Amino acid sequence: MTEEPATDHARHYPDLVRAGSLRAALGTALPPDTPDRYPDSVRAEAGDRGVSVVAVAGERGFRVRCWARTIHMAGGTTDDLAAAAGAVEQWLRPGPVRELTDRWPFLTAGSLAEGYECGDPVPARWAQLRASRIRLRHADELHAFIEAAHAEPRLRALSPGMSMFWVTFSRRAEPPLCRDLPMVGALGGGRYEIRHGAGRREVREAATLAATLAAVLDLLPADAVPAPCPPMI
């Protein structure tokens, strides 16, 4: 016979039941003004930093997610409430993400965390895109364009990304991302489509990789230069 949800919750989280909520159980690890809206989850912010903690359903586990300026910086799950509270308290104070994950090994740093932290995330974003496994039609052609774009200094200076079927570029590595720079999709047979302009409504096609790269460079506006990304420490 399946346990009733309330009984199951009480068995996994007697400390939360005693405290009345996860917010109350975390106590002084959170800023005093942190709202207590939900019994099994909480979200708090301090300056540019934020954290969320969720009590996992059906088992004991506190899922912790840390971010800064909308960027995922670290996350993980522990069954130890004191460890979750310690990680939360440390993250909401200024300090490197590596110090956080060294002290609380249940947390894993985001793949781009240290790049954003030092104010130079673009190389890390390129490395991530080049190493990614693209599960789309014409993936080989998309990878070929990514490598060609990375070899071109004007494009390598911009922040790259994937949006649905398209390779994109942005002056900024954080939201709001640019929407006026060229984006490239693969059509198969070595052909590519380039969309550009405000809203990217204008379309060009190119029959070769070299022609595609040339078109993208031709369509880049004069102000397509990287915007500063302030360090996070």
C-alpha positions in Angstrom: 0.0 0.0 0.0 1.4 3.4 -1.0 2.0 5.8 1.8 -0.1 9.0 2.0 1.9 12.0 0.8 1.8 13.7 4.1 3.1 10.6 5.9 5.8 10.1 3.4 6.9 13.7 3.7 7.0 13.5 7.5 9.1 10.4 7.3 11.7 12.0 5.0 11.6 15.5 6.5 10.9 15.4 10.3 13.1 18.5 10.7 10.9 20.5 8.3 7.7 19.3 9.9 9.0 20.5 13.3 10.2 23.8 12.0 7.0 24.4 10.0 8.7 25.1 6.6 12.0 24.8 4.8 12.4 28.6 5.2 12.1 28.3 8.9 14.4 25.3 9.0 17.2 27.1 7.1 16.9 30.0 9.6 19.7 32.5 9.7 21.4 31.0 6.6 18.9 33.2 4.6 18.5 37.0 4.6 15.9 38.2 7.2 13.5 39.4 4.5 13.4 36.1 2.6 9.7 35.2 2.1 8.2 32.1 3.5 5.6 31.3 0.8 5.9 27.6 0.3 6.6 24.8 2.9 9.1 22.8 0.8 10.9 25.4 -1.3 12.5 28.8 -0.8 14.2 31.4 -2.9 16.5 34.2 -1.7 18.6 37.0 -3.1 21.4 39.1 -1.8 22.7 41.8 -4.3 23.5 40.1 -7.6 23.4 36.6 -6.1 20.5 34.3 -5.6 19.8 30.8 -4.4 16.9 28.4 -4.4 16.4 25.3 -2.2 13.8 22.6 -2.8 13.0 19.6 -0.7 12.8 16.7 -3.2 9.6 14.7 -3.2 9.5 11.0 -2.4 12.9 10.9 -0.8 15.1 13.0 1.4 17.2 15.6 -0.5 17.7 19.3 -0.6 18.3 20.5 -4.2 20.4 23.7 -4.1 20.8 26.0 -7.1 23.1 29.1 -7.0 23.1 31.9 -9.6 24.5 35.3 -10.1 23.1 37.9 -12.5 20.9 35.2 -14.1 23.9 32.9 -14.7 23.8 29.4 -13.2 26.9 29.1 -11.0 26.6 25.9 -9.0 24.1 23.3 -8.0 23.6 19.9 -6.4 21.6 17.9 -3.9 22.3 16.8 -0.3 20.3 15.0 2.3 22.0 17.1 5.0 20.0 20.1 6.0 23.1 21.7 7.8 25.2 21.3 4.6 22.4 22.9 2.5 22.2 25.8 5.0 26.0 26.2 5.0 26.2 26.3 1.3 23.4 28.8 1.0 24.9 31.1 3.6 28.3 31.0 2.0 27.0 31.7 -1.5 25.1 34.7 -0.5 28.3 36.3 0.7 30.9 37.5 -1.9 33.4 34.8 -2.7 34.7 32.5 -5.5 32.5 29.7 -6.7 35.6 27.3 -6.4 35.7 28.0 -2.6 32.0 27.2 -2.4 32.3 23.8 -4.2 35.6 22.9 -2.4 33.8 23.4 1.0 30.5 21.8 -0.1 31.4 19.0 -2.5 27.8 18.1 -3.1 27.7 21.2 -5.3 29.2 21.2 -8.8 30.2 24.5 -10.5 28.4 25.4 -13.7 30.6 24.9 -16.8 30.7 28.6 -17.5 30.9 29.8 -13.8 34.5 30.7 -13.6 34.5 32.5 -16.9 31.6 34.7 -15.8 33.2 35.2 -12.4 36.4 36.7 -13.8 34.5 38.8 -16.4 35.7 36.9 -19.5 33.0 34.3 -20.3 33.3 34.4 -24.1 36.2 31.9 -24.4 34.3 29.5 -22.1 31.1 29.8 -24.2 33.1 29.1 -27.4 34.7 26.0 -25.8 31.3 24.7 -24.6 29.7 25.2 -28.1 32.7 23.6 -29.9 32.5 20.6 -27.6 28.7 20.2 -27.6 27.0 17.3 -29.2 24.4 18.9 -31.5 21.5 16.5 -31.9 20.0 18.1 -35.0 19.8 17.4 -38.7 23.0 18.5 -40.5 24.9 18.5 -37.2 28.2 18.0 -39.1 27.6 21.2 -41.2 26.7 23.2 -38.1 29.9 22.0 -36.4 31.9 22.9 -39.5 30.5 26.4 -39.4 31.2 26.8 -35.7 34.9 25.9 -36.2 35.1 28.3 -39.2 33.5 31.1 -37.1 35.8 30.4 -34.2 38.8 30.8 -36.5 37.6 34.3 -37.6 38.7 37.0 -35.0 35.7 39.2 -35.4 33.3 36.4 -34.7 35.5 34.8 -32.0 35.2 38.0 -30.0 31.4 37.7 -29.9 29.5 35.5 -27.5 28.2 32.4 -29.4 25.2 30.3 -28.8 22.6 27.8 -30.2 19.0 28.8 -30.5 16.9 25.9 -31.8 18.5 25.1 -35.2 20.6 28.3 -35.4 24.1 29.3 -34.4 23.9 32.8 -33.0 26.2 35.7 -32.0 25.8 38.4 -29.4 27.7 41.4 -28.2 26.7 40.5 -24.7 27.3 37.2 -23.0 24.4 37.8 -20.5 20.8 38.5 -21.1 19.4 40.5 -22.9 21.2 39.0 -25.8 21.5 40.8 -29.1 18.8 40.1 -31.7 20.3 42.0 -34.7 23.4 40.0 -35.5 23.4 37.3 -38.2 22.4 33.7 -37.3 23.2 30.6 -39.3 21.4 27.4 -39.9 22.4 24.3 -42.0 20.3 23.2 -45.0 22.2 20.1 -45.9 24.4 19.3 -48.9 26.9 21.9 -47.7 24.4 24.8 -48.0 23.6 27.3 -45.2 20.9 29.9 -44.5 21.8 33.2 -42.9 19.2 35.4 -41.2 19.9 38.9 -40.2 18.6 42.4 -39.5 16.2 43.4 -36.7 14.1 40.4 -36.0 16.3 38.5 -38.4 13.6 38.6 -41.1 16.0 39.0 -44.0 17.3 35.7 -45.4 20.3 34.8 -47.5 21.4 31.4 -48.7 25.0 30.3 -49.3 26.2 27.2 -51.2 29.5 26.7 -49.4 31.0 27.1 -46.0 33.4 29.8 -47.2 30.5 31.8 -48.8 28.5 31.5 -45.6 31.3 32.8 -43.5 31.9 35.7 -45.9 28.2 36.6 -45.8 28.1 36.6 -42.1 31.2 38.9 -41.9 29.7 41.2 -44.6 26.4 41.5 -42.6 28.0 42.3 -39.2 27.3 45.9 -38.3 30.1 48.2 -37.4 29.2 48.1 -33.7 29.3 44.3 -33.5 32.0 44.4 -30.8 31.9 42.6 -27.4 30.3 44.5 -24.6 32.1 44.5 -21.2 31.0 41.7 -18.8 31.7 42.9 -15.2 33.4 40.4 -12.9 31.2 38.8 -10.3 33.6 39.1 -7.4 
